[in-house]
Amino acid sequence: MSEEPSGAVLDTSGAPLAYFERDERDGKPWADELFSASGPASGTAASAIVRSLAGWGATAEGSFGTVLVDAGARRLRTFHTYTLLLPPPEPQPELPRGLRALPAVRVRPAALREALSAAYPPHHPDHHDDAIEALAGLYDGTLMGPLHACSTVAWDGHSAVAAVLVQDSEGEPPLAGPWISEVFRHPAPGYAGLGALLLRCVIARASGAGLTALGLSVTDTNPAQAIYERLGFTRTATWTDLEFPAVGDRPGP
């Protein structure tokens, strides 16, 4: 982190066990970027952290997250962050006949809903019940920062069939800065490969706009990782989203 963390977990003597950035998700306090204060955490320290953060959620670096799960935290999701150092500006690739690459700001969020719902059905590893509602927050900038002008939608003349949204987030790469918040396409066979192609359009537009890097995150079980790596994205870290049970929710002796 470039600044001092905004939260800490202390032991009974007042010594720090872990640091984190205070956040909130779905009305629950959240310890973002949770990390051990002094190298690998012991089981005793991990148990103390789990007790101290009872009722919270957290995002921890992968190996630290595993220690916390062993101490009683519940694993919600494992994901990887990636970054791409943008190449010099180059021409945008052409989309298949009948499709146009439109700036996302020219397309209402409601026009993306059908393709988004089809792309992330309930069995998909990146399905979220609130994904449709979150689109409005991505568009108005309240979730991850303003929508960047390089965000692009594939339009078939009647509806959006794919989209790559980029948020102009604060901070520096590789774990902050301009961030790809959504990549999806309608799963119809006729659109196979369109997601990667639209990503290449966004990369060209981002580079042309003067950006130097793009980041993204992807769930561990999502096969899209292979596409990102083929396009030049490099994995920077592995993270785990956790839930710390409230005191009354813990198993008895």
N, C-alpha and C positions, 0 to 999 in steps of 0.2 A: 504493500500500500504506500501511496505517496504521502498520506497524512496520518496523524495519530488516529488509531481506532477509537470509535466512539463508545465502545462498551468493553467490559472485562468481567471474567469470572474469577473470584478470589477464594483462597482457602481460608480456614478458620483463623490463621495468623495474619491475614490481609495480603498475602503474597499472590500474585497473579497466576492462574492456571491456564487461562485462555483469553484471547482477545477476539473481538468481532465488531462488525458494523451494525448498529441498531437499525432495524427496518420493521415493516409490518406487511403481512400477507393475509388477505381474507379476514381481516380483523384480529389476527393472531400476532403477538410479538415474534419477531424473527431475528435470529443472530446470523447475519450474512457474513460470508468470508470468515467463518469461525476457524481459528487455528490455535495450536498449542503454544503456550507462552515460553516453553523451554524444551524444544526438541520433541522427540517421540514421547507421547503421554503414557504414563503407567496406568494399570487397571484401576488403582486407587484414585488417581487424579481424574480419570475418565468418569468413574462413578460419581465423584463429587460434582463434576460438570453437569452430568445428567440430572442430578438432584437439584442443582442450582437453577437450571433452566427448565424445570418442570412446567409443562403447559406451553412451552415455546416450540417454535420450529427453527431449523438452522440449515445453512449450507456450509459443509465442511469439505476440505481437501480430502481426496479419496481414501488414503491410508488412515488419516485421523478419523474419518467417518466410520471406518470399519472398527476401530478401537471403541468408538462411542456406541456402535450397535452392540458390540460384545458386552458393553456395560449397561445395556438396557434401553438405548434409543431405538426407535423404529425407522428402518430405511424406507423412504418414500420413492426415491428415484436416484439412479446414478447417471451422470451425463458427462460429456467431454466438451471443453472449449477449444475452438480452433481460431487461427488467425491467418490471413492472407496478406502478404506484402504486395501491394498492387503494382503491376507492370506499367511501363510507359503507356500513354494513351494509344489506343488502336481502334480501327473501325469496329462498329457493333456488328455481330452476326445477324443475318436475316432470319426471321421467323418463317415457319412453313406458310404456304399460300393460304390466304384467308384469315390470317392472324396478324394483328398489329401490336407493336410494343408501345403501350401508352404510359406516360408518367402516371404514377399511382394517384397523385393529387387531382388528376382529372376524372377519377373514377370514385364514386361513392362507396363507402365501406359495405353498404348493403348489397352492392353488386358482386362482392367477393364471397358472400356467405354460402352460396350453393356449392361452389368449387371447394371451399374450405371444409365444409361439412362432409363432402364426398371424399376428400383427401385424407381426413382424419376420423374414420369411423370408430366406434367404441373399442374395437380390438386393437387399434393402432397404438404403438408405444408412446406416441406423442399426442394422443387424444386428451383433450381437456374439456370438461363440461362447460366451462365459461369462455371457450375460445371465440365464439361469435361475439359475445359482449366485449371481449378484450380488443377486438378490432377497432372499436371506437376510441379506446384509450391509446392505441398505437397511432391512429390517425390524428388525434388531437394533441398528442405528445405527453399525456399525463402518465403513461406507464414507463416509458424508457427514453423520453426525450423526443424532440420534434422529428417528424417524418422527413427524411432526407430526399432531396429532389431526384436522386438517382433511383429511387424506388420505382418499380416497373410492373405493369400488369399486361398479360397477354389477352387481347380482346378479339373475339370472333365476329364482331359486328352486332352482336346482340347481348352478350354477357361476358364476364371475365372467366377465363378457364385456367388461369395460373397467375401467380403473383410472387414477387420477391420484394419484401419491405425492408427498408434500412432506416434505423433510428440514428439521429445525430446526437448520440449520447456523449456525456462529458467524460473526461479522463483520457488515458493514453493506452494504446495497444501494449501487450496483447490481451489484457483482461478488461479493457474498457475502450472508450472511443467509438467511432462509427460501428454500429452493430446490426447484423441481419437478424431481424426479429421473427420473420416468417418466410418460409419457402414452401410453396405447395402448388400442385397442379391437379386438375380433375383426373381421376384414375382411368378414364375411358381409354381403351387401347390406342385410339387415334392420336392421343397426346403423349405417347411414350417418348421420353427424352426431352420433353419441353421444359421441365424444371431446370435441368442442367443448361439448356440453351438460354433460358431466361436469366439464369445466374451469370452467364457469360456477358449478356447484355448489360446487366447491372454492374459487373466488374468494369466493363468498358466505360460506362457512364460515370462511375465513381472515380475512376482514374482521370477521366477528362475533366471532372469537377475539382481536381486537385487533392483528393483524398490519397493518403499513403498506405492505408491498411483497412481491412474489414475483419470483424470478428463475428463469431456465431457460436451457438451451443447446440448439441444434439444428444438425445437420449442414447444410452449405451447400446440398446437393442435395435436402434433404427438403422436399416441398411443404407440410408442416405450418406452415412459416413464415407463410404467408398467413393461416392460422387464428389464430395468435397475434397477428398484427398487427391482425386484425379485432376481436379481443377487447380491444385496447388496449395490448398489450405493445409496448415501444419497444426497438429494437436499441441496445445500448450499446457493443459492440466485436465485432471479428472476430479469430479466433485460428487458429493452425495447430499441430497436433500433429506433431512431427518425430522422426526417428530419426537419430542421428549414427553413421555406420559406425565399427566398431572398426578399428584400424589395419590388421589383416590382411585386412579386407573391402574396403578401398579399391582402386579400379582402379589398375593399374600405369601407369608413364609411357608 
